[in-house]
Amino acid sequence: MEFESLIWGYLPISIALTVGILSFRLILKKQLLLSVFLFLIILGSKSLAAYILVSILVGAWPSFMPHIIISFSILLLLVQKYLHSRSQSKINEKP
């Protein structure tokens, strides 16, 4: 295993899996409609990114597109986390 394939291939795939797991855990805690929609977008985008990364590792022409997609899904995870924390604070404020 080369160092380059570790940095540009396996590490982004593990980050994509971690983002998917964290997003799924937020869905299990509180099932908001927008949060479920964001989870589906994250799931689809990380699946596409993982597919492209595996293709690159097998021998396809390299591209930065999967890394951009993973960065976008991290931003969506942060939005999902913010929505989750905002809904939790509204529940705690009710008398």
C-alpha positions in Angstrom: 0.0 0.0 0.0 1.4 3.3 -1.1 1.4 6.4 1.1 -0.3 8.4 -1.7 -3.2 5.9 -2.0 -3.6 6.0 1.8 -3.9 9.8 1.9 -6.0 10.3 -1.3 -8.1 7.1 -1.2 -8.5 5.3 2.0 -8.6 8.3 4.4 -11.4 10.1 2.5 -13.4 6.8 2.3 -13.1 6.4 6.1 -14.1 10.1 6.6 -17.1 9.5 4.3 -18.1 6.4 6.4 -17.7 8.4 9.6 -19.9 11.2 8.3 -22.6 8.7 7.3 -22.5 7.0 10.7 -22.8 10.3 12.6 -25.6 11.5 10.4 -27.5 8.2 11.0 -27.0 8.5 14.7 -28.6 12.0 14.6 -31.5 10.5 12.7 -32.0 7.8 15.5 -32.0 10.5 18.2 -34.6 12.8 16.7 -36.4 12.1 13.4 -37.0 15.6 11.9 -38.1 15.6 8.3 -35.4 18.0 7.2 -32.8 16.0 9.0 -34.0 12.8 7.2 -33.8 14.6 3.9 -30.2 15.8 4.7 -29.3 12.2 5.7 -30.5 11.0 2.3 -28.4 13.6 0.5 -25.4 12.8 2.6 -25.9 9.0 2.0 -26.2 9.5 -1.8 -23.2 11.9 -2.0 -20.9 9.8 0.1 -21.8 6.7 -1.9 -21.0 8.5 -5.1 -17.7 9.7 -3.6 -16.8 6.2 -2.4 -17.5 4.7 -5.8 -15.3 7.3 -7.5 -12.5 6.8 -5.0 -12.6 3.1 -5.4 -12.4 3.6 -9.2 -9.4 5.8 -8.7 -7.7 3.3 -6.5 -8.3 0.6 -9.1 -6.6 2.6 -11.8 -9.0 5.3 -13.1 -7.9 8.8 -13.8 -7.6 10.8 -10.5 -10.0 13.6 -9.8 -10.7 16.0 -6.9 -14.5 15.6 -7.2 -14.9 12.9 -4.5 -13.0 15.1 -2.1 -15.3 18.1 -2.9 -18.3 15.9 -2.4 -17.1 14.6 0.9 -16.4 18.2 2.0 -20.0 19.1 1.0 -21.4 16.2 3.0 -19.4 17.3 6.0 -21.1 20.8 5.7 -24.5 19.1 5.4 -23.7 17.1 8.6 -22.9 20.3 10.4 -26.3 21.7 9.3 -28.0 18.6 10.4 -26.3 18.8 13.8 -27.3 22.4 14.2 -30.9 21.6 13.4 -30.8 18.8 15.9 -29.4 21.0 18.7 -31.9 23.7 17.8 -34.8 21.3 18.1 -33.4 20.0 21.4 -33.2 23.6 22.8 -36.8 24.3 21.8 -38.0 21.1 23.6 -36.1 22.2 26.8 -37.6 25.7 26.7 -41.2 24.6 26.7 -42.9 25.0 30.2 
